[in-house]
């Protein structure tokens, strides 16, 4: 009769869960369990071996998880209906599993009776009529006796005591968290708040309970109403609301609202997290002011036309220098294409567009050429076009700097055409120092601009060597003579640098020295043109400083944003993984207690012992998890207290090994070295460290596990290695960081973090030795000062 029942294969890395499900399937009288496995690879093998009607498949497992195993199961046994059995509640998980071929998804939080009924529906069996407890059982089924009322009551009291204890521990974690947290009603009333929230809003956290959260928002309660509407009515899973904090001197906070929903998607209450963003907003405001200062600098410059073009070449900004140079007001030119500034023949040839193409290709484009003003007159312009990109590398347009250099060009042309015209022009120019040097560098002519720039009259300077205009260090280095040599060899020499006036003051000069020859090629001397560009250089330096300040601020903001993203990602991962780690042992405790209470007489002694062992194991797992959570919380709050005393390492390691073998009796562990080494440590915390290291070796490595105890100088050492493949290279750099795990779902990522922090709290450290010839899997080494 039993062989005619549908065959089921159970796959779950928790033996307690498998025992619980196996027992309920047996008691139901509807199924027969033909095989069990603990990971995805075993699932594929068992599916191929038994080709069962049903395969109950957990998702979170070592070696190969359920989603990776699902296609393989269906490949070797296409007729098997795979039911995903998971502790995760993500909304997209059901859709993804069905897309990959699963027949259904059942959550581990479901009651075991519901699990049986859902499996029957998957097999498309006709609905079973509801039978009273005292009705006769179907033919061929084993009789199901009612539970012992006294035993059921005792189990319920025991279960409630355990759950109440765990609830109290989680309240401690909630209260001691460093992040402001609260639970709100759907209308914004505070029903629970932690100390961190009270600290953020400047109130005692006990006073917050019963208060409307809107009263903490400095008159901006409408923002909360809108956020709650999005969470409740619009179904959003995460809503952020920024608001000032009432009565706290202008501080601002960012509230994150996360609705907690029931299985139908209906919001039950709102979980709130609060973060102080006052410093972040201040940094953003400083950046805005910096950008405003830079904009003002650009706008007040009148000697240069500085403006922006969009990627197509249309004018999008305009400064005072641009208006002065071209004659257009901002409202007249913004939005027009920059080809407006070019002569008709240059515009028709497509030259403006080619300038943008070359600037885009090379990063910038520079030239001199004729440009046209609003009134139609032309001027000779020195032009620089630079392609501009944002922080993401997107091309946002071009910056264009134009200077009217017509006077200089005309001066050069006049010099070439006529000495007389040159003399008249030079004498009239006051913005440029223009004078002649003989072939040895002595001054032979002097104009009004030279007198104005350098302070010497013609009578005072003519006949002196031009080195008197240079700082003493450049004179000692023969830099003036080097300039003349270069100008004679190459025709001209140009540079910018410091020069000295008659009164000893310095100014920044733009200098051009040109070798001068007569019609038959005889070298007559040098023409020297000097312009005082101190003001221009100062503006340029201020612009560069503003740009550097802007860049530095951007770097700071990017760093802050990265840290906030990492913090948010760490927190999200921690909550998801912790919920998963809790769900399995809680399900085992509740399910086992319920099964024992309802079916004690139906179970064999072996079945009862298996279920009770599962409850003990799950309770131990919860205690370990809560201990890690509380330790991590106290480490963050700097509230961890250590009771330091001389502590021998041997007993600590022996106790940890004994505890490990009580949970994993088949684990091979070898202890060597000096077990009598004593260190200065808190025995209970050192035991926690040893347990975490051995737990890590069992779950992420392979037996046998080798433990070596020793001492070097004033440091005691525990070295733990296993026979696995070692830590993956991409995980090693973050191995001891909080929430770092070697896989996506296994463990909270707190174990090794606590190991290192506790070791450092004792004045020692914990490190990972990378694999070597003597230790192919690497090793974890703990050091503690000796007693």
C-alpha positions as a printed Julia matrix, in Angstrom:
787×3 Matrix{Float64}:
   0.0     0.0     0.0
   2.76    2.39    0.99
   4.57    1.91   -2.33
   1.53    3.28   -4.16
   1.88    6.65   -2.38
   3.59    9.55   -4.26
   7.38    9.46   -3.8
   9.0    12.56   -2.24
  12.68   13.6    -2.0
  13.57   16.14    0.76
  16.51   18.54    0.17
  17.49   20.91    3.04
  20.85   21.6     4.69
  19.12   21.48    8.1
  18.72   17.9     9.31
  16.2    19.14   11.91
  13.99   20.63    9.17
  14.22   17.41    7.15
  13.27   15.32   10.2
  10.3    17.57   10.95
   8.97   17.49    7.37
   9.63   13.75    7.03
   7.65   13.08   10.2
   4.67   15.19    9.08
   4.59   13.64    5.63
   4.6    10.19    7.25
   1.81   11.15    9.67
  -0.31   12.59    6.85
  -0.56    9.14    5.22
  -0.35   10.76    1.75
   3.34   10.54    0.89
   6.41    8.35    1.2
   9.88    9.9     1.57
  12.34    7.99   -0.65
  15.46   10.11   -0.24
  17.03   13.08    1.61
  19.92   15.41    0.78
  21.68   18.51    2.15
  22.68   20.47   -0.98
  21.94   21.01   -4.67
  24.4    18.4    -5.96
  22.69   15.7    -3.87
  19.32   16.93   -5.15
  20.32   16.23   -8.77
  21.7    12.78   -7.9
  18.63   11.77   -5.89
  16.28   13.05   -8.62
  18.12   10.91  -11.17
  18.1     7.87   -8.85
  14.44    7.94   -7.7
  12.64   10.11  -10.32
  10.11   11.09   -7.6
   6.73   12.7    -8.15
   7.74   15.55   -5.79
  11.07   17.1    -4.74
  10.99   19.62   -1.85
  14.0    21.92   -2.47
  15.52   24.44   -0.03
  17.16   27.56   -1.57
  19.89   28.45    0.92
  22.39   25.59    0.99
  26.19   25.13    0.85
  28.09   23.88   -2.22
  25.15   24.46   -4.62
  22.0    26.38   -3.73
  18.47   25.52   -4.81
  18.15   27.95   -7.71
  21.38   26.62   -9.28
  20.26   23.0    -8.76
  16.7    23.46  -10.09
  17.56   23.23  -13.85
  19.7    20.13  -13.21
  16.92   18.38  -11.3
  14.45   19.0   -14.13
  17.03   17.91  -16.71
  17.55   14.46  -15.14
  13.9    13.98  -14.09
  11.54   16.08  -16.24
   8.38   14.59  -14.7
   9.34   15.56  -11.14
   7.43   18.5    -9.71
   9.91   20.69   -7.81
   8.52   22.69   -4.87
  10.84   25.4    -3.55
  10.84   25.46    0.3
  12.45   28.68    1.58
  12.81   30.98    4.55
  13.1    34.1     2.37
  10.03   36.22    1.69
  11.21   38.39   -1.22
   8.31   39.14   -3.59
  10.3    38.33   -6.72
  11.52   34.94   -5.48
   8.3    33.08   -6.38
   8.31   34.56   -9.88
  11.96   33.67  -10.44
  11.53   30.09   -9.19
   8.48   29.49  -11.39
  10.3    31.01  -14.36
  13.04   28.4   -13.87
  10.52   25.52  -13.78
   9.44   25.18  -10.15
   5.87   24.0    -9.63
   5.33   26.09   -6.48
   7.05   28.0    -3.66
   6.26   27.34    0.03
   7.57   29.54    2.84
   9.09   27.87    5.89
   6.93   30.05    8.1
   3.85   28.1     6.89
   2.32   25.6     9.31
   3.3    21.99    8.63
  -0.32   21.03    8.01
  -0.5    23.75    5.36
   2.69   22.36    3.8
   1.05   18.94    3.42
  -2.07   20.48    1.87
  -0.05   22.62   -0.54
   1.94   19.56   -1.68
  -1.32   17.71   -2.31
  -2.57   20.61   -4.41
   0.67   20.58   -6.42
  -0.02   16.93   -7.3
  -3.55   18.01   -8.35
  -5.09   15.5    -5.94
  -8.84   15.93   -5.26
  -9.61   17.92   -2.13
  -9.88   15.76    0.97
 -13.14   16.22    2.95
 -12.66   17.64    6.37
 -12.8    14.8     8.93
 -13.49   15.39   12.65
 -10.8    14.35   15.09
 -12.83   11.45   16.45
 -13.97   10.17   13.03
 -12.69    6.83   11.71
  -9.47    6.97    9.71
  -9.46    5.91    6.02
  -8.8     2.25    5.33
  -5.13    1.38    5.35
  -4.09    4.57    7.22
  -2.48    4.44   10.63
  -4.74    5.73   13.42
  -4.01    9.27   14.54
  -4.53    9.75   18.28
  -5.34   13.03   19.88
  -2.61   14.83   21.8
  -2.16   14.54   25.52
  -3.73   17.84   26.79
  -1.24   18.09   29.65
   1.71   17.55   27.29
   0.35   20.09   24.78
  -0.09   22.7    27.52
   3.42   22.06   28.82
   4.91   22.32   25.32
   3.02   25.56   24.66
   4.27   27.12   27.93
   7.83   25.97   27.2
   7.69   27.3    23.64
   6.3    30.66   24.79
   9.07   30.96   27.41
  11.77   30.36   24.77
  10.2    32.77   22.28
   9.68   35.43   24.98
  13.36   35.1    25.89
  14.39   35.57   22.24
  11.98   38.51   21.86
  13.55   40.2    24.88
  17.04   39.68   23.43
  15.97   41.3    20.15
  14.5    44.22   22.04
  17.93   44.69   23.6
  19.51   44.71   20.12
  16.87   47.22   18.93
  17.42   49.49   21.94
  21.24   49.4    21.75
  21.46   49.96   17.95
  23.54   52.97   16.88
  20.93   53.91   14.24
  17.77   55.82   15.18
  14.84   53.41   14.82
  11.14   53.41   15.63
   7.94   51.53   14.88
   5.04   53.73   13.72
   1.35   53.16   13.26
   0.01   53.61    9.74
  -0.94   57.16   10.71
   2.48   58.08   12.15
   2.09   57.42   15.88
   5.26   56.19   17.61
   4.73   52.87   19.35
   8.4    52.0    19.97
  11.64   53.99   19.77
  15.27   53.28   20.62
  17.87   55.36   22.45
  19.62   56.44   19.25
  16.4    58.01   17.96
  15.93   59.89   21.21
  19.51   61.19   20.96
  18.92   62.38   17.37
  15.76   64.34   18.18
  17.0    65.62   21.57
  14.43   63.83   23.72
  14.35   60.89   26.1
  13.38   57.88   24.03
  10.8    56.77   26.61
   8.91   60.07   26.02
   8.58   59.38   22.3
   6.2    56.43   22.7
   2.64   57.59   21.96
   3.85   60.81   20.29
   2.9    61.7    16.72
   6.16   61.65   14.74
   5.02   64.79   12.89
   5.63   66.81   16.07
   9.37   66.15   15.63
   9.43   67.62   12.1
   9.44   71.38   12.94
   6.09   72.08   11.31
   6.62   69.85    8.26
   4.15   67.12    9.2
   2.67   67.29    5.68
   5.85   65.58    4.45
   5.14   62.64    6.77
   1.54   62.46    5.58
   2.7    62.29    1.97
   5.3    59.62    2.8
   2.73   57.5     4.64
   0.34   57.83    1.7
   3.0    56.46   -0.65
   3.74   53.59    1.73
   0.1    52.71    2.5
  -2.07   53.67   -0.45
   0.49   53.54   -3.29
   2.24   50.37   -2.09
   5.81   51.67   -2.09
   8.24   49.52   -0.07
  10.66   52.32    0.78
   9.93   56.04    1.2
  12.44   58.7     2.26
  11.44   62.0     3.87
  13.89   64.81    4.65
  12.89   67.28    7.35
  14.28   69.64   10.02
  14.37   68.44   13.62
  12.12   70.41   15.97
  13.94   72.68   18.41
  17.44   71.54   17.44
  19.12   74.59   15.94
  18.66   73.92   12.25
  19.67   70.25   12.19
  18.19   68.13    9.41
  17.41   64.43    9.25
  16.52   61.84    6.61
  13.73   59.46    7.66
  13.37   56.14    5.81
   9.89   54.6     6.04
   9.56   50.87    5.31
   6.05   49.37    5.57
   5.84   45.88    7.08
   3.13   43.97    5.22
   1.18   40.8     5.75
   1.06   37.96    3.25
  -1.64   39.78    1.23
   0.52   42.86    0.85
  -1.49   44.95    3.32
   0.67   47.3     5.41
   0.59   46.39    9.11
   2.89   49.06   10.53
   5.78   51.29    9.51
   9.43   50.71   10.42
  11.35   54.02   10.56
  15.09   54.68   10.47
  16.45   58.2    11.06
  19.83   59.58   10.02
  21.34   63.0    10.79
  22.29   64.66    7.45
  23.09   68.12    8.79
  26.79   67.89    7.9
  26.02   66.44    4.47
  23.66   69.29    3.62
  26.2    71.84    4.93
  28.82   70.36    2.6
  26.39   70.57   -0.33
  25.66   74.2     0.52
  29.38   74.98    0.66
  29.74   73.4    -2.77
  26.9    75.56   -4.07
  28.56   78.7    -2.65
  31.87   77.67   -4.21
  30.17   77.25   -7.58
  28.51   80.63   -7.12
  31.87   82.3    -6.35
  33.37   80.71   -9.45
  30.43   81.96  -11.52
  30.88   85.49  -10.16
  34.59   85.41  -11.02
  33.79   84.47  -14.59
  31.04   87.06  -14.91
  33.15   90.02  -13.74
  36.13   89.32  -16.07
  36.0    91.92  -18.84
  39.23   91.27  -20.79
  38.13   87.79  -21.87
  34.9    86.55  -23.41
  34.18   83.42  -21.36
  31.0    81.52  -22.15
  29.55   78.0   -22.54
  28.16   76.23  -25.58
  25.84   73.23  -25.56
  27.0    70.08  -27.43
  25.52   71.47  -30.68
  27.26   74.84  -30.38
  24.45   77.04  -29.04
  25.37   79.72  -26.47
  24.11   78.83  -22.96
  26.03   81.37  -20.77
  27.54   84.84  -21.28
  29.9    87.02  -19.22
  30.7    90.72  -19.11
  33.88   90.2   -21.15
  31.87   88.5   -23.89
  29.43   91.41  -24.04
  32.31   93.9   -24.14
  34.15   91.99  -26.89
  31.23   91.03  -29.16
  28.67   93.71  -28.36
  25.8    91.31  -27.65
  23.83   91.35  -24.39
  23.09   87.99  -22.79
  19.39   88.02  -23.73
  20.34   88.74  -27.35
  22.8    85.87  -27.83
  21.88   82.99  -25.47
  20.27   80.24  -27.54
  21.89   81.29  -30.82
  24.59   79.22  -32.55
  28.15   80.47  -32.06
  28.69   80.61  -35.87
  27.16   84.1   -35.47
  30.65   85.37  -34.47
  32.37   84.26  -37.72
  32.73   86.08  -41.06
  30.24   84.86  -43.7
  32.81   82.99  -45.78
  34.19   81.18  -42.71
  30.68   80.3   -41.54
  29.68   78.94  -44.95
  32.76   76.68  -45.07
  31.6    74.83  -41.94
  34.67   75.97  -39.97
  32.81   76.59  -36.67
  31.49   73.0   -36.67
  34.99   71.65  -37.44
  36.33   73.53  -34.42
  33.86   71.68  -32.17
  34.71   68.35  -33.81
  38.45   68.87  -33.18
  37.82   70.03  -29.6
  35.73   66.91  -29.02
  38.42   64.7   -30.55
  41.51   66.27  -28.91
  39.99   67.73  -25.73
  40.52   71.34  -26.86
  41.04   73.47  -29.94
  42.98   76.77  -30.18
  43.45   79.26  -33.01
  43.67   82.93  -33.92
  41.42   84.41  -36.57
  38.93   87.08  -37.57
  35.64   87.33  -35.67
  32.6    89.57  -36.15
  30.97   91.86  -33.57
  27.27   92.65  -33.34
  27.8    95.91  -35.27
  29.48   93.99  -38.13
  33.04   95.11  -37.38
  35.79   92.49  -37.3
  38.49   91.86  -34.71
  41.42   89.46  -34.46
  40.71   86.91  -31.75
  42.76   84.44  -29.74
  40.34   81.52  -29.21
  40.42   78.42  -26.99
  37.55   75.88  -27.1
  37.54   73.04  -24.53
  35.22   70.03  -24.44
  33.44   69.79  -21.06
  32.32   66.5   -19.44
  30.47   65.86  -16.19
  31.64   63.51  -13.42
  29.95   60.56  -15.15
  31.89   61.21  -18.38
  28.88   62.6   -20.26
  29.64   65.35  -22.77
  27.73   68.44  -21.61
  29.1    71.06  -24.0
  32.12   73.33  -24.6
  33.78   76.22  -22.78
  34.95   79.0   -25.08
  37.49   81.67  -24.11
  38.03   84.48  -26.63
  40.32   87.45  -26.36
  40.46   90.42  -28.68
  44.15   90.58  -29.64
  43.67   92.97  -32.54
  45.93   95.7   -31.03
  48.87   93.34  -30.68
  48.46   92.02  -34.2
  48.29   95.53  -35.62
  51.41   96.47  -33.69
  53.32   93.55  -35.16
  52.08   94.4   -38.64
  53.07   98.06  -38.21
  56.53   97.02  -37.02
  57.08   94.95  -40.14
  55.85   97.68  -42.51
  57.63  100.75  -41.32
  60.19  101.74  -38.69
  58.57  105.14  -38.5
  55.12  103.77  -37.99
  56.62  101.4   -35.43
  58.18  104.28  -33.54
  54.98  106.27  -33.52
  52.95  103.27  -32.47
  55.42  102.21  -29.8
  55.6   105.66  -28.29
  51.83  105.82  -28.11
  51.24  102.41  -26.56
  50.92  102.53  -22.77
  49.73   98.98  -22.04
  52.86   97.35  -23.46
  56.52   97.99  -22.7
  58.04   98.01  -26.23
  61.74   98.71  -26.62
  64.83   97.7   -28.54
  68.01   95.99  -27.36
  71.36   96.02  -29.14
  72.9    92.61  -30.04
  74.53   92.4   -26.55
  71.24   93.17  -24.72
  71.64   96.89  -23.84
  68.52   99.08  -24.01
  68.58  101.43  -27.01
  64.92  102.64  -27.11
  62.14  103.14  -24.59
  58.43  103.84  -24.91
  55.79  105.25  -22.58
  54.42  101.77  -21.87
  57.9   100.64  -20.75
  58.2   103.63  -18.43
  54.76  102.95  -17.03
  55.4    99.21  -16.56
  58.95   99.33  -15.17
  59.22  102.8   -13.6
  62.4   103.93  -15.44
  62.5   107.03  -17.6
  64.27  106.77  -20.94
  67.26  108.76  -19.63
  67.66  106.39  -16.68
  67.54  103.09  -18.56
  68.93  103.55  -22.07
  72.43  102.08  -22.2
  71.9    99.66  -19.28
  71.78   95.9   -19.82
  68.23   94.5   -19.77
  69.2    92.02  -17.03
  68.28   94.77  -14.52
  64.62   93.76  -15.09
  65.17   90.2   -13.75
  65.23   88.74  -10.2
  68.71   88.1    -8.79
  68.48   84.3    -9.03
  67.74   84.48  -12.77
  70.61   86.91  -13.3
  72.96   84.48  -11.53
  71.71   81.68  -13.8
  72.35   83.86  -16.93
  68.7    83.52  -17.91
  68.59   86.93  -19.73
  71.51   85.9   -21.95
  69.81   82.54  -22.59
  66.7    84.38  -23.84
  68.73   86.36  -26.39
  70.58   83.26  -27.55
  67.27   81.44  -28.1
  65.7    84.44  -29.91
  68.73   84.74  -32.21
  68.74   81.03  -32.95
  64.98   80.56  -33.45
  63.86   84.07  -34.43
  61.97   84.82  -31.27
  61.59   83.86  -27.64
  58.41   84.04  -25.53
  57.73   83.34  -21.89
  55.85   84.48  -18.8
  57.72   85.17  -15.57
  58.58   87.56  -12.74
  60.23   90.92  -13.56
  61.56   93.74  -11.34
  60.52   97.41  -11.4
  62.81  100.3   -10.56
  61.4   100.43   -6.99
  62.22   96.72   -6.47
  58.62   95.5    -6.66
  57.82   92.45   -8.76
  55.2    91.97  -11.47
  54.19   89.05  -13.68
  55.11   89.75  -17.29
  54.14   88.3   -20.67
  57.36   88.7   -22.72
  58.21   88.32  -26.42
  61.78   88.92  -27.67
  62.26   88.99  -31.45
  65.61   89.05  -33.28
  65.71   91.99  -35.72
  67.63   91.97  -39.01
  68.0    94.58  -41.75
  67.19   93.98  -45.4
  70.57   92.34  -46.08
  70.32   90.0   -43.08
  72.6    91.82  -40.65
  71.61   91.28  -37.03
  70.71   94.69  -35.59
  69.45   93.67  -32.15
  66.22   92.57  -30.51
  62.71   93.95  -30.17
  61.26   93.27  -26.72
  57.57   93.53  -25.86
  56.56   93.17  -22.22
  53.08   93.38  -20.74
  52.21   93.47  -17.04
  49.73   90.58  -16.67
  49.76   90.41  -12.89
  46.04   91.09  -12.64
  45.23   88.49  -15.3
  47.42   85.91  -13.57
  45.77   86.64  -10.25
  42.34   86.09  -11.81
  43.58   82.89  -13.43
  45.0    81.65  -10.12
  41.76   82.5    -8.33
  39.84   80.64  -11.02
  42.16   77.63  -10.67
  41.86   77.76   -6.88
  38.08   77.89   -7.19
  38.21   74.96   -9.58
  40.49   73.03   -7.19
  38.21   73.81   -4.28
  35.23   72.64   -6.31
  37.07   69.45   -7.23
  38.07   68.81   -3.59
  34.5    69.34   -2.44
  33.25   66.95   -5.11
  35.78   64.35   -3.93
  34.59   64.75   -0.32
  30.95   64.4    -1.37
  31.7    61.34   -3.48
  33.53   59.75   -0.52
  30.61   60.55    1.82
  28.08   59.17   -0.68
  30.14   55.99   -1.1
  30.3    55.5     2.67
  26.53   56.07    2.96
  25.82   53.59    0.15
  28.09   51.02    1.8
  26.42   51.62    5.17
  22.95   51.24    3.61
  24.02   48.11    1.71
  25.61   46.59    4.86
  22.51   47.28    6.89
  20.17   45.85    4.23
  22.33   42.72    3.92
  22.5    42.34    7.71
  18.7    42.54    8.16
  18.02   40.1     5.3
  20.63   37.54    6.37
  19.75   37.78   10.08
  16.05   37.22    9.25
  17.03   34.17    7.22
  19.34   32.81    9.95
  16.53   33.15   12.53
  13.71   31.67   10.45
  14.99   28.08   10.24
  15.68   27.48   14.0
  12.47   29.29   15.0
  10.51   27.15   12.51
  12.16   23.99   13.86
  11.4    24.93   17.49
   7.79   25.8    16.76
   7.17   22.94   14.38
   8.84   20.31   16.58
   7.01   21.46   19.7
   3.69   21.42   17.83
   4.41   17.97   16.36
   5.36   16.5    19.76
   2.29   18.03   21.38
  -0.15   16.8    18.74
   1.37   13.43   17.78
   3.35   12.2    20.81
   1.61    8.83   20.86
   1.99    8.39   17.09
   5.73    8.89   17.08
   8.34    6.27   17.68
  10.94    6.84   20.39
  13.52    7.47   17.64
  11.27   10.08   16.01
  10.77   11.87   19.34
  14.49   11.9    20.11
  15.24   13.23   16.61
  12.76   16.08   17.03
  14.0    16.91   20.54
  17.63   16.92   19.29
  16.55   19.29   16.54
  14.96   21.63   19.11
  18.13   21.58   21.22
  20.31   22.25   18.19
  18.06   25.1    17.03
  18.02   26.66   20.51
  21.84   26.5    20.6
  21.94   28.1    17.14
  19.7    30.95   18.32
  21.81   31.51   21.45
  24.98   31.68   19.34
  23.38   34.11   16.92
  22.06   36.35   19.69
  25.43   36.3    21.44
  27.13   37.44   18.2
  24.52   40.17   17.64
  24.83   41.5    21.19
  28.63   41.37   21.06
  28.69   43.27   17.75
  26.24   45.84   19.15
  28.37   46.39   22.27
  31.53   46.65   20.21
  29.87   49.4    18.13
  28.71   51.19   21.27
  32.11   50.77   23.01
  30.24   49.19   25.91
  31.95   45.78   25.91
  33.48   44.92   29.29
  36.27   42.39   29.64
  37.15   40.46   32.81
  40.87   39.95   32.18
  42.69   37.18   34.06
  45.45   34.64   33.36
  43.77   32.04   31.16
  45.35   28.78   29.87
  44.7    28.18   26.17
  44.47   24.37   26.4
  41.12   24.15   28.25
  39.61   26.9    26.09
  40.46   24.96   22.91
  39.43   21.6    24.41
  36.02   22.98   25.43
  35.51   24.51   21.97
  36.42   21.19   20.31
  34.06   19.32   22.65
  31.22   21.73   21.83
  31.94   21.36   18.13
  31.86   17.58   18.3
  28.6    17.63   20.24
  27.04   19.34   17.23
  29.06   17.66   14.48
  30.13   14.31   15.94
  31.86   13.16   12.77
  34.22   16.14   12.58
  37.91   15.21   12.85
  39.91   17.74   14.9
  43.6    17.5    15.79
  45.09   19.66   18.61
  48.88   20.07   18.87
  51.39   22.39   20.55
  51.8    23.87   24.02
  48.43   23.62   25.72
  49.79   25.11   28.97
  50.36   28.57   27.43
  48.59   31.21   29.56
  47.33   34.52   28.19
  45.73   37.6    29.7
  42.12   37.31   28.56
  38.45   37.23   29.46
  37.79   33.44   29.43
  34.19   33.72   28.21
  35.1    36.08   25.37
  38.11   33.96   24.41
  35.8    30.92   24.3
  33.46   32.86   21.99
  36.41   33.61   19.69
  37.47   29.94   19.61
  33.88   28.79   18.93
  33.53   31.26   16.04
  36.84   30.18   14.46
  35.96   26.47   14.68
  32.42   27.14   13.44
  33.91   28.99   10.47
  36.25   26.05    9.71
  33.35   23.55    9.78
  30.94   25.59    7.65
  33.4    26.97    5.1
  36.2    24.39    5.13
  36.67   20.64    5.25
  37.88   18.18    7.89
  40.3    17.34    9.32
  40.77   20.6    11.27
  44.26   21.24   12.68
  44.72   23.45   15.79
  48.21   24.44   16.95
  48.79   26.24   20.27
  52.05   28.05   20.98
  53.77   31.23   22.09
  56.35   33.55   20.56
  58.01   36.05   22.89
  55.23   37.78   24.84
  52.4    36.68   22.54
  50.29   33.52   22.76
  49.13   32.05   19.44
  46.29   29.83   18.23
  46.55   28.67   14.6
  43.53   26.97   13.01
  43.67   25.39    9.54
  41.39   23.01    7.66
  41.69   20.79    4.58
  39.4    22.79    2.33
  40.23   25.03   -0.61
  40.85   28.15    1.47
  39.28   31.62    1.27
  38.53   32.88   -2.23
  40.91   35.7    -3.31
  38.01   38.14   -3.88
  36.87   37.7    -0.25
  40.25   37.93    1.55
  40.49   41.74    1.6
  37.14   42.05    3.44
  37.25   38.79    5.38
  37.16   40.42    8.84
  34.77   43.21    7.91
  31.3    43.3     9.35
  28.67   41.45    7.24
  31.34   39.99    4.92
  30.46   36.43    3.88
  32.07   34.04    1.44
  28.71   33.33   -0.19
  25.47   35.2    -0.7
  23.21   33.82    2.01
  25.17   31.7     4.5
  25.78   33.27    7.92
  25.41   36.82    9.22
  28.98   37.83    8.37
  29.57   38.73   12.05
  31.62   35.72   13.2
  35.08   36.72   11.93
  34.34   40.41   12.57
  33.75   39.59   16.25
  36.88   37.4    16.33
  39.12   40.24   15.19
  37.46   42.94   17.33
  37.62   40.8    20.49
  41.25   39.91   19.76
  42.13   43.59   19.37
  40.18   44.45   22.53
  42.56   42.08   24.33
  45.6    43.77   22.8
  46.08   41.06   20.18
  44.9    40.5    16.62
  43.37   37.98   14.21
  44.68   37.49   10.66
  44.32   35.12    7.74
  47.5    33.49    6.44
  47.21   32.99    2.71
  47.7    29.45    1.33
  51.28   28.19    1.11
  53.14   24.95    0.57
  52.64   23.81    4.19
  49.05   25.04    4.4
  47.19   24.76    1.06
  43.95   26.14    2.56
  45.62   28.96    4.48
  45.03   29.41    8.2
  43.43   31.74   10.77
  45.91   32.94   13.42
  44.79   34.47   16.75
  47.34   36.26   18.95
  46.82   37.34   22.61
  49.42   38.77   25.06
  50.77   36.1    27.43
  50.19   36.32   31.16
